[in-house]
Amino acid sequence: MNFVFISPHFPPQYFHFATALRERGVNVLAIGDAPYDTLRHELRDSIREYFFTPSLLDYDALLRATGYLTWRHGRIDRIDSLNESWLEMEARLREDFNVSGLKPADTHRLRTKSGMAAVFREAGVPHPELELVQDAAQVKAFAKRVGYPLVLKPDVGVGAAHTYKISSDAEVDAALVQPPEVPYVAQSYVKGTIVTFDGLVDHDGRILFTLSHEYSDGVMEVVTERRDIAFWSLKQIPEALDTMGRKAVAALGLRERWFHLEFFRLPEGRFVALEANLRPPGAYMTDMINYACDMDVYRLWARLVTGDPVTDFRYTPKYHVCHIARRAGRPYRHGHEEVVRRLGPTLLQHNPNMPSVYQAAMGTEMYLTRHVDLERMREDVSFIHALT
């Protein structure tokens, strides 16, 4: 099998996907925007051939790279990046090289906020009211109908980039001094706790596993107000969330694909869908899932891709694995050495220099912990985030 892996070096832990493929005899052919000699050795050892291009947003360059790899190695069987940023590029490549998987028509429907809203609506999954907007007048008309506050964000976006909470006509005018260059949506603002529904489906759309993560704050608020964030895995998915998540996954019609769905848990306990992402959960969540369940999702995915039966797969969420972020320059009460002493064996990983693309939402430093007891985990989060 020839597998073209786009950007196998990012997120940093994604080299595990490449090594898992190589273990199963897959010919891993990679295209990336990092020089070959900067790749970690495990990744270099797993790649048969690497094609460097300065920008993965240059479709002509990706087309030439994939054509070259086809000439060198024969027909391409799979193309994927497992990354939100390159979904449209990989879909175009699949169409141009007649490779199975999501095509441009699929990603347009399933990646845009407006497309997601339509899918949720068709599935009977509650979702905040949303409308495509082109100028301030349309936003104000929408606000007149549903009321302020609103969230204004790109129809296609990653994280909370270029996202605004709008509470008045004056704030609409300030945010849209110039008409947006890309399609935007206005959406009713919902105050609630973000929880996820994450997992992987097989060739027939059957869910192989699911896990849920809870966020301490909304990503938009963390980015715009520079808050500290923590997010952690739950041992048990609330029944209402599980039912709603499964309905949404079925409506998305995914095959051999990861999913990362985000929901609001409202104060009264109801759940409302926020958005769907057709990729593994972000940051270090794939590692977090492994730690939470004592399993290996990288090898599970590789088994699926290579056609190995996965009907025997079983898993049990055993721990609350937590990503605790801190920001450089903030006056924390407890230094790193104090944190390490307190966490003891619950500390799994520490990254003092998070990738720059993560820092707006997830800070500059990360502690990854594993707890059996949720309350003890919360106490450690409070200890790490405490300020002087």
C-alpha contacts under 8 A as a table, 3 or more apart, distances in Angstrom:
res1	aa1	res2	aa2	distance
1	M	25	G	7.81
1	M	26	V	5.22
1	M	27	N	5.85
1	M	76	I	7.58
1	M	77	D	6.04
1	M	306	T	7.84
2	N	26	V	6.36
2	N	27	N	4.84
2	N	28	V	6.27
2	N	29	L	6.96
2	N	73	H	7.44
2	N	74	G	7.75
2	N	75	R	7.10
2	N	76	I	5.10
2	N	77	D	5.31
2	N	78	R	6.67
3	F	26	V	6.86
3	F	27	N	6.06
3	F	28	V	5.09
3	F	29	L	5.87
3	F	76	I	6.35
3	F	77	D	5.91
3	F	78	R	4.75
3	F	79	I	5.93
3	F	80	D	7.90
4	V	28	V	6.21
4	V	29	L	4.71
4	V	30	A	5.44
4	V	31	I	7.23
4	V	66	T	7.64
4	V	76	I	7.11
4	V	78	R	6.14
4	V	79	I	4.73
4	V	80	D	6.55
5	F	8	P	5.92
5	F	18	A	7.83
5	F	28	V	6.79
5	F	29	L	6.08
5	F	30	A	4.66
5	F	31	I	6.34
5	F	79	I	6.07
5	F	80	D	5.37
5	F	81	S	5.57
6	I	30	A	5.73
6	I	31	I	4.84
6	I	32	G	5.93
6	I	79	I	7.52
6	I	80	D	6.10
6	I	81	S	4.60
6	I	86	W	7.94
6	I	90	E	7.88
7	S	10	F	5.87
7	S	30	A	7.15
7	S	31	I	6.02
7	S	32	G	4.54
7	S	33	D	6.95
7	S	81	S	6.09
8	P	11	P	7.76
8	P	14	Y	5.97
8	P	15	F	5.91
8	P	17	F	7.96
8	P	18	A	6.97
8	P	30	A	6.80
8	P	31	I	7.69
8	P	32	G	6.95
8	P	43	L	7.89
8	P	81	S	6.88
9	H	12	P	5.65
9	H	13	Q	7.60
9	H	14	Y	6.15
9	H	15	F	5.88
9	H	32	G	7.55
9	H	34	A	7.85
9	H	39	L	6.75
9	H	43	L	7.56
10	F	13	Q	7.13
10	F	14	Y	6.08
10	F	15	F	7.87
11	P	14	Y	5.59
11	P	283	A	6.94
11	P	284	Y	7.93
12	P	15	F	6.82
13	Q	16	H	6.08
13	Q	284	Y	7.20
13	Q	287	D	7.65
14	Y	17	F	5.40
14	Y	18	A	7.13
15	F	18	A	5.18
15	F	19	T	6.31
15	F	42	E	7.19
15	F	43	L	5.37
16	H	19	T	5.07
16	H	20	A	6.00
16	H	43	L	7.89
16	H	298	Y	6.09
17	F	20	A	5.15
17	F	21	L	6.29
17	F	298	Y	5.12
17	F	299	R	7.28
17	F	301	W	7.80
17	F	302	A	7.14
18	A	21	L	5.16
18	A	22	R	6.22
18	A	28	V	6.90
18	A	43	L	6.68
18	A	46	S	6.13
18	A	47	I	7.34
19	T	22	R	5.03
19	T	23	E	6.14
19	T	42	E	7.13
19	T	43	L	6.68
19	T	46	S	5.30
20	A	23	E	5.15
20	A	24	R	6.67
20	A	298	Y	6.14
20	A	299	R	5.17
20	A	302	A	5.84
21	L	24	R	5.29
21	L	25	G	6.71
21	L	26	V	5.37
21	L	27	N	7.94
21	L	28	V	7.17
21	L	299	R	7.61
21	L	302	A	5.31
22	R	25	G	5.07
22	R	26	V	5.01
22	R	27	N	6.71
22	R	28	V	6.64
22	R	46	S	5.58
22	R	47	I	7.64
23	E	26	V	7.38
24	R	302	A	7.42
24	R	303	R	7.73
24	R	306	T	7.59
26	V	306	T	7.91
27	N	47	I	7.37
27	N	48	R	6.12
28	V	46	S	6.89
28	V	47	I	5.01
28	V	48	R	5.55
28	V	49	E	7.22
29	L	47	I	5.95
29	L	48	R	5.73
29	L	49	E	5.10
29	L	50	Y	6.04
29	L	69	L	7.22
30	A	47	I	6.66
30	A	48	R	7.99
30	A	49	E	6.35
30	A	50	Y	4.77
30	A	51	F	6.19
31	I	50	Y	5.81
31	I	51	F	4.75
31	I	52	F	5.89
31	I	53	T	7.17
31	I	62	L	7.71
31	I	65	A	7.25
32	G	35	P	7.78
32	G	50	Y	7.50
32	G	51	F	6.52
32	G	52	F	5.25
32	G	53	T	6.12
32	G	54	P	7.91
32	G	56	L	7.04
33	D	52	F	5.71
33	D	53	T	5.14
33	D	54	P	4.96
33	D	55	S	5.82
33	D	56	L	6.39
34	A	38	T	6.70
34	A	39	L	7.35
34	A	52	F	6.79
34	A	53	T	7.86
34	A	54	P	7.50
35	P	38	T	5.56
35	P	39	L	7.20
35	P	52	F	6.37
36	Y	39	L	5.58
36	Y	44	R	7.73
36	Y	50	Y	7.16
36	Y	52	F	7.16
39	L	43	L	6.48
39	L	44	R	6.37
40	R	43	L	5.55
40	R	44	R	6.47
41	H	44	R	4.97
41	H	45	D	6.00
42	E	45	D	5.19
42	E	46	S	6.39
43	L	46	S	5.11
43	L	47	I	6.40
44	R	47	I	5.41
45	D	48	R	7.91
47	I	50	Y	6.72
51	F	65	A	6.45
53	T	56	L	6.76
53	T	61	A	6.85
53	T	62	L	7.75
55	S	58	D	5.64
56	L	59	Y	7.16
56	L	61	A	7.77
56	L	62	L	6.89
56	L	86	W	7.47
57	L	86	W	7.64
57	L	89	M	7.43
58	D	61	A	5.43
58	D	62	L	6.53
59	Y	62	L	4.99
59	Y	63	L	6.02
59	Y	89	M	6.58
60	D	63	L	4.97
60	D	64	R	6.18
61	A	64	R	5.15
61	A	65	A	6.09
62	L	65	A	4.98
62	L	66	T	6.07
62	L	93	L	7.92
63	L	66	T	5.28
63	L	67	G	6.07
63	L	93	L	6.81
64	R	67	G	5.00
64	R	68	Y	6.07
65	A	68	Y	5.10
65	A	69	L	6.25
66	T	69	L	5.04
66	T	70	T	6.08
66	T	93	L	7.93
67	G	70	T	5.04
67	G	71	W	6.21
68	Y	71	W	5.07
68	Y	72	R	6.21
69	L	72	R	5.00
69	L	73	H	5.87
69	L	74	G	7.50
70	T	73	H	5.26
70	T	74	G	4.73
70	T	75	R	5.61
70	T	76	I	6.27
71	W	74	G	5.84
76	I	79	I	7.48
76	I	97	F	7.52
76	I	99	V	6.93
77	D	99	V	6.04
77	D	100	S	7.49
78	R	94	R	7.94
78	R	99	V	6.14
78	R	100	S	6.83
78	R	101	G	7.87
79	I	90	E	6.39
79	I	93	L	7.52
79	I	94	R	6.53
79	I	99	V	7.19
80	D	90	E	6.10
81	S	86	W	6.65
81	S	87	L	7.39
81	S	90	E	7.23
82	L	87	L	7.87
82	L	258	W	7.96
82	L	279	R	5.26
82	L	280	P	6.49
83	N	86	W	5.92
83	N	87	L	6.58
83	N	279	R	6.04
83	N	280	P	7.60
84	E	87	L	5.48
84	E	158	V	7.08
84	E	277	N	7.43
84	E	278	L	7.38
84	E	279	R	6.51
85	S	88	E	7.85
85	S	158	V	7.40
86	W	89	M	5.19
86	W	90	E	6.13
87	L	90	E	5.41
87	L	91	A	6.14
87	L	107	T	7.10
88	E	91	A	5.09
88	E	92	R	6.28
88	E	104	P	6.34
88	E	107	T	6.44
88	E	108	H	7.99
89	M	92	R	5.26
89	M	93	L	6.33
90	E	93	L	4.99
90	E	94	R	6.17
91	A	94	R	5.10
91	A	95	E	6.37
91	A	101	G	7.60
91	A	102	L	5.69
91	A	103	K	4.47
91	A	104	P	5.18
91	A	107	T	7.23
92	R	95	E	5.15
92	R	96	D	6.16
92	R	103	K	6.36
92	R	104	P	5.75
93	L	96	D	5.04
93	L	97	F	5.94
93	L	99	V	7.90
94	R	97	F	5.26
94	R	98	N	5.51
94	R	99	V	4.55
94	R	100	S	6.59
94	R	101	G	6.98
94	R	102	L	7.56
94	R	103	K	6.45
95	E	98	N	5.07
95	E	99	V	6.46
95	E	103	K	5.94
95	E	104	P	7.55
96	D	99	V	7.94
101	G	255	R	7.69
102	L	106	D	5.76
102	L	107	T	6.66
103	K	106	D	5.31
103	K	107	T	6.44
104	P	107	T	5.19
104	P	108	H	6.11
105	A	108	H	5.33
105	A	109	R	6.48
106	D	109	R	5.33
106	D	110	L	6.01
107	T	110	L	4.96
107	T	111	R	5.20
107	T	112	T	7.76
108	H	111	R	5.59
108	H	112	T	6.02
108	H	115	G	7.19
109	R	112	T	6.20
109	R	115	G	4.60
109	R	116	M	6.88
110	L	113	K	7.96
110	L	115	G	5.56
110	L	116	M	5.49
110	L	119	V	7.78
110	L	252	L	7.21
110	L	276	A	7.58
110	L	277	N	7.96
110	L	278	L	7.79
111	R	115	G	6.76
111	R	116	M	6.71
111	R	156	V	6.60
111	R	276	A	7.49
111	R	277	N	6.86
111	R	278	L	7.54
112	T	115	G	5.03
112	T	116	M	6.16
112	T	155	D	5.22
112	T	156	V	4.88
112	T	157	G	7.92
113	K	116	M	5.10
113	K	117	A	6.18
113	K	154	P	7.96
113	K	155	D	4.97
113	K	156	V	6.31
113	K	185	V	7.42
113	K	275	E	6.93
114	S	117	A	5.11
114	S	118	A	6.42
114	S	130	L	7.21
114	S	131	E	7.20
114	S	132	L	6.96
114	S	155	D	6.48
114	S	185	V	7.31
115	G	118	A	5.16
115	G	119	V	6.40
116	M	119	V	5.05
116	M	120	F	6.20
116	M	275	E	6.44
116	M	276	A	6.52
117	A	120	F	5.14
117	A	121	R	6.07
117	A	127	H	6.72
117	A	130	L	7.39
117	A	275	E	7.66
118	A	121	R	5.03
118	A	122	E	6.13
119	V	122	E	5.16
119	V	123	A	6.21
119	V	248	A	7.57
119	V	251	A	6.39
119	V	252	L	6.76
120	F	123	A	5.08
120	F	124	G	6.19
120	F	125	V	4.98
120	F	126	P	6.92
120	F	127	H	6.70
120	F	248	A	6.30
120	F	251	A	7.56
120	F	273	A	7.47
121	R	124	G	5.16
121	R	125	V	5.88
121	R	126	P	6.95
121	R	127	H	7.16
122	E	125	V	7.65
122	E	251	A	7.60
123	A	247	K	6.32
123	A	248	A	6.21
123	A	251	A	5.84
125	V	244	M	6.36
125	V	247	K	7.46
125	V	248	A	6.90
125	V	272	V	7.35
125	V	273	A	6.79
126	P	271	F	7.58
126	P	272	V	5.11
126	P	273	A	5.99
127	H	272	V	5.36
127	H	273	A	4.93
127	H	274	L	6.47
128	P	187	Q	6.45
128	P	188	S	5.63
128	P	189	Y	7.57
128	P	190	V	7.30
128	P	272	V	7.24
128	P	273	A	7.50
128	P	274	L	7.40
129	E	146	V	7.97
129	E	187	Q	5.73
129	E	188	S	5.65
130	L	185	V	6.60
130	L	186	A	5.67
130	L	187	Q	4.31
130	L	188	S	6.63
131	E	142	F	7.51
131	E	185	V	5.43
131	E	186	A	5.45
131	E	187	Q	6.57
132	L	155	D	7.60
132	L	183	P	7.13
132	L	184	Y	5.91
132	L	185	V	4.37
132	L	186	A	6.46
133	V	138	Q	5.70
133	V	139	V	6.27
133	V	183	P	7.07
133	V	184	Y	5.57
133	V	185	V	5.43
133	V	186	A	6.54
134	Q	138	Q	6.74
134	Q	179	P	6.58
134	Q	180	P	6.76
134	Q	183	P	6.69
134	Q	184	Y	6.62
135	D	138	Q	5.62
135	D	139	V	6.67
135	D	176	L	6.98
135	D	179	P	5.45
135	D	180	P	7.28
136	A	139	V	5.10
136	A	140	K	6.19
136	A	172	V	6.08
136	A	173	D	6.19
136	A	176	L	6.12
136	A	179	P	7.67
137	A	140	K	5.18
137	A	141	A	6.18
138	Q	141	A	5.06
138	Q	142	F	6.18
139	V	142	F	5.09
139	V	143	A	6.17
139	V	172	V	7.23
139	V	186	A	6.43
140	K	143	A	4.93
140	K	144	K	6.11
140	K	169	D	6.32
140	K	172	V	7.36
141	A	144	K	5.06
141	A	145	R	6.53
142	F	145	R	5.21
142	F	146	V	6.28
142	F	147	G	7.71
142	F	186	A	7.53
143	A	146	V	5.19
143	A	147	G	4.61
143	A	148	Y	5.72
143	A	149	P	7.81
143	A	150	L	7.18
144	K	147	G	5.53
144	K	148	Y	7.96
146	V	188	S	6.95
147	G	150	L	7.62
147	G	188	S	7.70
148	Y	166	I	7.13
148	Y	167	S	5.23
148	Y	168	S	6.63
148	Y	188	S	7.47
148	Y	189	Y	7.60
149	P	165	K	6.78
149	P	166	I	5.44
149	P	167	S	4.31
149	P	168	S	7.24
149	P	188	S	6.81
149	P	189	Y	5.62
150	L	165	K	5.79
150	L	166	I	5.07
150	L	167	S	6.44
150	L	186	A	6.46
150	L	187	Q	5.56
150	L	188	S	4.80
150	L	189	Y	4.70
151	V	163	T	7.07
151	V	164	Y	5.68
151	V	165	K	4.66
151	V	166	I	6.02
151	V	186	A	5.73
151	V	187	Q	5.13
151	V	188	S	6.24
151	V	189	Y	5.51
152	L	163	T	5.71
152	L	164	Y	5.14
152	L	165	K	6.39
152	L	166	I	7.00
152	L	184	Y	6.92
152	L	185	V	5.87
152	L	186	A	4.68
152	L	187	Q	6.49
153	K	157	G	7.63
153	K	160	A	7.91
153	K	161	A	7.97
153	K	162	H	6.21
153	K	163	T	4.43
153	K	164	Y	6.46
153	K	184	Y	5.55
153	K	185	V	5.64
153	K	186	A	6.75
154	P	157	G	5.54
154	P	162	H	7.00
154	P	163	T	7.15
154	P	182	V	6.81
154	P	183	P	5.97
154	P	184	Y	4.24
154	P	185	V	6.11
155	D	182	V	7.80
155	D	183	P	5.54
155	D	184	Y	4.86
155	D	185	V	5.55
156	V	183	P	7.75
157	G	160	A	7.44
157	G	161	A	6.85
158	V	161	A	6.46
159	G	219	V	7.12
159	G	220	M	7.87
159	G	361	A	7.71
160	A	163	T	5.40
160	A	219	V	6.29
160	A	220	M	5.14
160	A	223	V	6.89
160	A	361	A	7.87
163	T	220	M	6.95
164	Y	175	A	7.71
164	Y	220	M	7.81
165	K	189	Y	7.66
166	I	171	E	5.78
166	I	172	V	6.27
167	S	171	E	6.46
167	S	172	V	7.92
168	S	171	E	5.24
168	S	172	V	6.47
169	D	172	V	5.02
169	D	173	D	6.40
170	A	173	D	5.16
170	A	174	A	6.29
171	E	174	A	4.93
171	E	175	A	6.09
172	V	175	A	5.21
172	V	176	L	6.07
173	D	176	L	5.18
173	D	177	V	5.78
174	A	177	V	5.63
176	L	179	P	5.75
176	L	180	P	6.89
180	P	183	P	6.87
180	P	184	Y	7.08
190	V	264	F	7.60
191	K	264	F	7.69
191	K	266	L	6.93
192	G	264	F	5.22
192	G	265	R	5.31
192	G	266	L	4.66
192	G	267	P	6.43
193	T	214	E	7.41
193	T	215	Y	6.70
193	T	216	S	7.33
193	T	217	D	6.89
193	T	218	G	7.08
193	T	264	F	5.32
193	T	265	R	5.03
193	T	266	L	6.64
194	I	214	E	5.99
194	I	215	Y	5.44
194	I	216	S	7.86
194	I	217	D	7.28
194	I	218	G	6.36
194	I	262	E	6.61
194	I	263	F	5.62
194	I	264	F	4.69
194	I	265	R	6.28
195	V	212	S	6.58
195	V	213	H	5.50
195	V	214	E	4.42
195	V	215	Y	6.30
195	V	262	E	5.91
195	V	263	F	5.35
195	V	264	F	6.22
195	V	265	R	6.79
196	T	211	L	7.87
196	T	212	S	4.99
196	T	213	H	5.15
196	T	214	E	6.56
196	T	260	H	6.76
196	T	261	L	5.44
196	T	262	E	4.47
196	T	263	F	5.95
197	F	210	T	6.65
197	F	211	L	6.10
197	F	212	S	4.91
197	F	213	H	7.28
197	F	241	L	7.72
197	F	242	D	7.55
197	F	245	G	6.10
197	F	259	F	7.88
197	F	260	H	5.98
197	F	261	L	4.99
197	F	262	E	6.41
197	F	263	F	7.81
198	D	210	T	5.38
198	D	211	L	5.31
198	D	212	S	6.00
198	D	258	W	7.73
198	D	259	F	5.67
198	D	260	H	4.55
198	D	261	L	6.18
198	D	280	P	7.47
198	D	281	P	6.59
199	G	207	I	7.14
199	G	208	L	7.19
199	G	209	F	5.36
199	G	210	T	4.39
199	G	211	L	6.38
199	G	258	W	5.81
199	G	259	F	5.52
199	G	260	H	6.77
199	G	280	P	7.45
200	L	207	I	5.86
200	L	208	L	5.67
200	L	209	F	6.05
200	L	210	T	7.17
200	L	256	E	7.30
200	L	257	R	5.76
200	L	258	W	4.33
200	L	259	F	6.12
201	V	204	D	7.56
201	V	205	G	5.10
201	V	206	R	5.15
201	V	207	I	4.27
201	V	208	L	5.51
201	V	209	F	7.72
201	V	254	L	7.01
201	V	255	R	6.09
201	V	256	E	5.39
201	V	257	R	5.50
201	V	258	W	6.42
201	V	259	F	7.99
202	D	205	G	5.21
202	D	206	R	5.35
202	D	207	I	6.47
202	D	208	L	6.60
202	D	255	R	5.90
202	D	256	E	4.51
202	D	257	R	6.99
202	D	304	L	6.67
203	H	206	R	7.38
203	H	255	R	5.00
203	H	256	E	4.73
203	H	304	L	7.76
204	D	255	R	6.03
204	D	256	E	7.56
205	G	250	A	7.38
205	G	253	G	6.87
205	G	254	L	5.77
205	G	255	R	4.85
205	G	256	E	6.94
207	I	210	T	7.35
208	L	313	F	7.57
209	F	315	Y	7.61
211	L	233	S	7.17
211	L	234	L	7.16
211	L	235	K	7.90
211	L	236	Q	7.84
211	L	237	I	6.94
211	L	289	I	7.46
211	L	317	P	7.83
212	S	233	S	5.79
212	S	234	L	5.63
212	S	235	K	7.99
212	S	236	Q	7.65
212	S	237	I	5.99
213	H	231	F	6.49
213	H	232	W	5.20
213	H	233	S	4.23
213	H	234	L	5.78
214	E	231	F	5.39
214	E	232	W	5.47
214	E	233	S	6.45
214	E	234	L	7.19
215	Y	218	G	6.89
215	Y	229	I	7.37
215	Y	230	A	6.09
215	Y	231	F	4.32
215	Y	232	W	6.81
216	S	229	I	5.93
216	S	230	A	5.39
216	S	231	F	5.96
217	D	221	E	6.97
217	D	222	V	6.63
217	D	229	I	6.26
217	D	230	A	7.68
218	G	221	E	5.35
218	G	222	V	6.24
219	V	222	V	4.96
219	V	223	V	6.12
219	V	361	A	6.28
220	M	223	V	5.28
220	M	224	T	6.08
221	E	224	T	5.24
221	E	225	E	5.50
221	E	226	R	7.39
221	E	227	R	7.15
222	V	225	E	5.46
222	V	226	R	5.03
222	V	227	R	4.53
222	V	228	D	6.65
222	V	229	I	6.78
222	V	360	A	7.81
222	V	361	A	5.99
223	V	226	R	5.15
223	V	227	R	7.05
223	V	360	A	5.41
223	V	361	A	5.14
226	R	360	A	7.34
226	R	361	A	7.86
228	D	325	A	6.05
228	D	326	R	5.92
228	D	327	R	7.10
228	D	362	M	7.46
228	D	363	G	7.01
228	D	385	H	7.00
229	I	324	I	6.47
229	I	325	A	5.60
229	I	326	R	7.63
229	I	361	A	7.77
229	I	362	M	6.45
229	I	363	G	7.83
230	A	322	C	6.79
230	A	323	H	5.44
230	A	324	I	4.48
230	A	325	A	6.03
230	A	381	V	7.25
231	F	322	C	5.61
231	F	323	H	5.43
231	F	324	I	6.88
232	W	320	H	6.07
232	W	321	V	5.33
232	W	322	C	4.06
232	W	323	H	6.25
233	S	288	M	7.54
233	S	289	I	7.55
233	S	292	A	7.10
233	S	319	Y	7.56
233	S	320	H	5.01
233	S	321	V	5.38
233	S	322	C	6.60
234	L	237	I	6.66
234	L	317	P	7.76
234	L	319	Y	7.62
234	L	320	H	5.77
235	K	317	P	5.09
235	K	318	K	6.18
235	K	319	Y	6.30
235	K	320	H	6.49
236	Q	317	P	7.40
237	I	241	L	6.69
237	I	242	D	6.08
238	P	241	L	5.31
238	P	242	D	6.17
239	E	242	D	5.07
239	E	243	T	6.19
240	A	243	T	5.22
240	A	244	M	6.17
240	A	270	R	7.88
240	A	271	F	7.45
241	L	244	M	5.09
241	L	245	G	5.83
241	L	271	F	6.57
242	D	245	G	5.11
242	D	246	R	6.11
243	T	246	R	5.37
243	T	247	K	6.35
244	M	247	K	5.19
244	M	248	A	6.29
245	G	248	A	5.11
245	G	249	V	6.18
245	G	261	L	7.37
246	R	249	V	5.10
246	R	250	A	6.15
247	K	250	A	5.22
247	K	251	A	6.24
248	A	251	A	5.03
248	A	252	L	6.22
249	V	252	L	5.10
249	V	253	G	6.65
249	V	254	L	7.04
249	V	259	F	7.74
250	A	253	G	5.35
250	A	254	L	7.33
254	L	257	R	6.02
256	E	304	L	7.09
256	E	305	V	7.16
257	R	278	L	7.10
257	R	279	R	7.14
258	W	278	L	5.95
258	W	279	R	4.83
258	W	280	P	5.19
259	F	276	A	7.24
259	F	277	N	5.80
259	F	278	L	4.77
259	F	279	R	5.16
259	F	280	P	5.90
259	F	281	P	7.30
260	H	276	A	6.01
260	H	277	N	4.97
260	H	278	L	6.42
260	H	279	R	6.27
260	H	280	P	6.08
260	H	281	P	5.24
261	L	273	A	7.80
261	L	274	L	7.64
261	L	275	E	5.91
261	L	276	A	4.40
261	L	277	N	6.00
262	E	273	A	6.27
262	E	274	L	5.31
262	E	275	E	5.38
262	E	276	A	6.36
263	F	271	F	6.30
263	F	272	V	5.43
263	F	273	A	4.27
263	F	274	L	4.92
263	F	275	E	7.14
264	F	271	F	5.52
264	F	272	V	5.11
264	F	273	A	6.27
264	F	274	L	6.54
265	R	269	G	5.93
265	R	270	R	5.78
265	R	271	F	4.61
265	R	272	V	6.62
266	L	269	G	5.25
266	L	270	R	5.34
266	L	271	F	6.10
266	L	272	V	7.53
267	P	270	R	7.48
280	P	285	M	7.98
280	P	286	T	7.00
281	P	285	M	5.70
281	P	286	T	6.69
282	G	285	M	5.82
282	G	286	T	7.63
283	A	286	T	7.95
283	A	358	Y	7.46
284	Y	287	D	5.50
284	Y	288	M	6.31
285	M	288	M	4.61
285	M	289	I	6.06
286	T	289	I	5.20
286	T	290	N	6.51
286	T	297	V	7.06
287	D	290	N	5.12
287	D	291	Y	6.29
288	M	291	Y	5.11
288	M	292	A	6.00
288	M	321	V	5.83
288	M	322	C	7.51
289	I	292	A	5.03
289	I	293	C	6.16
289	I	295	M	7.76
289	I	297	V	7.62
289	I	321	V	7.79
290	N	293	C	5.44
290	N	294	D	5.31
290	N	295	M	4.84
290	N	296	D	5.42
290	N	297	V	6.45
291	Y	294	D	5.23
291	Y	295	M	7.13
291	Y	319	Y	7.58
291	Y	321	V	6.82
291	Y	370	R	7.46
292	A	317	P	5.59
292	A	318	K	5.70
292	A	319	Y	4.74
292	A	320	H	6.20
292	A	321	V	5.72
292	A	370	R	7.43
293	C	315	Y	6.32
293	C	316	T	5.43
293	C	317	P	4.44
293	C	318	K	5.57
293	C	319	Y	7.01
294	D	315	Y	7.99
294	D	316	T	8.00
294	D	317	P	7.98
294	D	318	K	7.82
295	M	315	Y	7.17
296	D	299	R	5.63
296	D	300	L	6.32
297	V	300	L	4.80
297	V	301	W	5.98
298	Y	301	W	5.30
298	Y	302	A	6.32
299	R	302	A	4.94
299	R	303	R	6.13
300	L	303	R	5.16
300	L	304	L	6.36
300	L	310	V	7.79
301	W	304	L	5.04
301	W	305	V	6.19
302	A	305	V	5.07
302	A	306	T	6.16
303	R	306	T	5.34
303	R	307	G	6.30
303	R	308	D	5.05
303	R	309	P	7.39
303	R	310	V	7.17
304	L	307	G	5.31
304	L	308	D	5.81
304	L	309	P	7.19
304	L	310	V	6.76
305	V	308	D	7.66
309	P	312	D	7.52
310	V	313	F	5.50
318	K	372	V	7.12
319	Y	370	R	6.20
319	Y	371	H	5.58
319	Y	372	V	4.94
319	Y	373	D	7.84
320	H	370	R	5.69
320	H	371	H	5.18
320	H	372	V	6.11
320	H	373	D	7.37
320	H	374	L	6.56
320	H	377	M	7.62
321	V	368	L	7.02
321	V	369	T	5.54
321	V	370	R	4.37
321	V	371	H	6.37
322	C	367	Y	7.93
322	C	368	L	5.58
322	C	369	T	5.18
322	C	370	R	6.38
322	C	377	M	7.68
323	H	366	M	6.55
323	H	367	Y	5.91
323	H	368	L	4.74
323	H	369	T	6.75
324	I	366	M	5.61
324	I	367	Y	5.10
324	I	368	L	6.31
324	I	369	T	7.90
324	I	381	V	6.50
324	I	384	I	7.70
325	A	362	M	5.74
325	A	363	G	5.45
325	A	364	T	7.21
325	A	365	E	5.63
325	A	366	M	4.63
325	A	367	Y	6.51
326	R	330	R	7.90
326	R	362	M	7.60
326	R	363	G	5.23
326	R	364	T	6.15
326	R	365	E	5.12
326	R	366	M	6.44
326	R	384	I	7.96
326	R	385	H	6.97
327	R	330	R	5.93
327	R	363	G	4.64
327	R	364	T	5.03
327	R	365	E	6.29
328	A	363	G	7.54
328	A	364	T	5.95
328	A	365	E	7.43
330	R	387	L	7.78
331	P	387	L	5.64
331	P	388	T	5.93
332	Y	335	G	6.90
332	Y	384	I	7.62
332	Y	385	H	6.69
332	Y	386	A	5.82
332	Y	387	L	4.23
332	Y	388	T	5.77
333	R	386	A	5.63
333	R	387	L	4.74
333	R	388	T	4.60
334	H	338	E	5.85
334	H	339	V	6.50
334	H	383	F	7.39
334	H	384	I	6.69
334	H	386	A	7.28
334	H	387	L	7.90
335	G	338	E	5.38
335	G	339	V	6.32
336	H	339	V	5.04
336	H	340	V	6.20
337	E	340	V	5.10
337	E	341	R	6.23
338	E	341	R	5.17
338	E	342	R	6.19
339	V	342	R	5.17
339	V	343	L	6.11
339	V	383	F	7.86
339	V	384	I	6.52
340	V	343	L	5.25
340	V	344	G	6.04
340	V	347	L	7.30
341	R	344	G	5.41
342	R	380	D	7.96
343	L	346	T	5.39
343	L	347	L	5.57
343	L	369	T	7.74
343	L	380	D	7.35
344	G	347	L	6.06
345	P	348	L	7.48
346	T	369	T	5.24
346	T	370	R	5.05
346	T	371	H	6.25
347	L	350	H	7.65
347	L	367	Y	7.11
347	L	368	L	6.07
347	L	369	T	4.52
347	L	370	R	6.62
348	L	367	Y	7.68
348	L	368	L	5.39
348	L	369	T	5.27
348	L	370	R	6.81
349	Q	366	M	7.93
349	Q	367	Y	5.96
349	Q	368	L	4.97
349	Q	369	T	7.14
350	H	365	E	7.66
350	H	366	M	5.68
350	H	367	Y	4.68
350	H	368	L	6.27
351	N	354	M	6.21
351	N	365	E	5.66
351	N	366	M	5.08
351	N	367	Y	6.63
352	P	364	T	6.69
352	P	365	E	4.41
352	P	366	M	6.33
353	N	364	T	5.57
353	N	365	E	5.56
353	N	366	M	7.94
354	M	358	Y	6.57
354	M	359	Q	6.48
354	M	363	G	7.21
354	M	364	T	4.96
354	M	365	E	5.67
354	M	366	M	7.01
355	P	358	Y	5.55
355	P	359	Q	6.71
355	P	364	T	7.71
356	S	359	Q	5.26
356	S	360	A	7.98
356	S	364	T	7.75
357	V	360	A	7.23
358	Y	361	A	5.86
358	Y	362	M	5.52
358	Y	363	G	6.96
358	Y	364	T	7.84
359	Q	362	M	5.00
359	Q	363	G	4.32
359	Q	364	T	5.24
360	A	363	G	6.03
362	M	365	E	7.91
362	M	366	M	7.89
363	G	366	M	7.43
370	R	377	M	7.89
371	H	374	L	6.77
371	H	376	R	7.30
371	H	377	M	5.94
373	D	376	R	5.48
373	D	377	M	6.43
374	L	377	M	5.02
374	L	378	R	6.32
375	E	378	R	5.08
375	E	379	E	6.34
376	R	379	E	5.06
376	R	380	D	6.36
377	M	380	D	5.16
377	M	381	V	6.32
378	R	381	V	5.02
378	R	382	S	6.26
379	E	382	S	5.12
379	E	383	F	6.20
380	D	383	F	4.92
380	D	384	I	6.19
381	V	384	I	5.24
381	V	385	H	6.11
382	S	385	H	5.17
382	S	386	A	5.81
383	F	386	A	5.34
